[in-house]
Every structure is written in structure tokens, then in C-alpha cells.
Amino acid sequence: MARKKSQWVGRERTRVYPALDVIVDFIFEDGLFFISIKNIGGKPVFKVSVKFDKKIVGMEGTKDISALPLFRNIEFLAPQREIVTFLDRSASYFKRDGPTKISTRISYLDPSGKRRTSTIKHDLEIYKEIGYVKRGEKKAAGPFGAEEPC
């Protein structure tokens, strides 16, 4: 994780985290999970890699998503550029007891060639009980894919 520093802001002491240029995020949208790698900085980054602390299997249990070449090496990631890959339907992922507490270690080179690393922890459990409406349909889906008329 990024090294924390404390500083005084007004009358309170707060924690300051160094700026991250690259983040990995799990996106929940309409009952689907995606994994995003995004350069949120204003400069390009190079040789981006992501390591997950757990094996992440998706696509209805048929694909080791954490082993995709996408996570081994992105030679160049432009500023504000995002790459998104499909993980799984949330109902399928949770039914197979996919890991919910996942830590991602991100490594990349900044424009000066300096190696930067950060760790981001995710908890997918927060999405387990969220209902959603399937687009283009008039049915609501529950957390395990059970459909009910709207």
C-alpha cells in the first residue's frame, strides 16, 4: 500500500496518501462484474502489471481471469486511459463462491523510468445483496439471479 504520512490540516491531523497514477477497480453494473485498469494520472505510464492475491475465475467458471496477459504487461497506458475486461455475472460469481476480499498489487514505470507500486484492497461482498434491473427487460433480478416481475 502507498506509504502514509500525517499532516496538520486546520486543527486536525489527517493521513495523506501519495498520488496513485494507476488503479485497478472492480465494477458492478447491471448484475455484471468487470475489472478495470485505469491511468488516472496526467502522464503516460509504462510496463504496467497487476498481481492478484487470489485466483479469480470468471466467465461462468471457465476462465482464470487473473492469468490474462492484460494483467502481466501493458507496455504503454496513456493518461486517463482505461482498459476494462468482463469478469462474470455477479450471480454466477457468488454462486461459485468466488473470492470477495481481493488485494491487487499494481506496478508500473513513471515517465522518468522510476518503478512505482501500490496495493489496493477490494471487498466484493458489498455487491452480494444488491438488486438490479436488467436493461431491456422489465424484470428485476435479485442478488442470486432470481427474477421477479417489476
Beta strands, then each sheet from edge to edge (+ up, - down):
strand 1: 5-9
strand 2: 12-16
strand 3: 22-29
strand 4: 32-39
strand 5: 45-52
strand 6: 57-58
strand 7: 63-64
strand 8: 74-77
strand 9: 82-89
strand 10: 101-109
strand 11: 115-123
strand 12: 132-133
strand 13: 139-141
strand 14: 147-149
sheet 1: 1+ 2-
sheet 2: 3+ 4- 9+
sheet 3: 8+ 5- 10+ 11-
sheet 4: 6+ 7-
sheet 5: 12+ 13- 14+
end
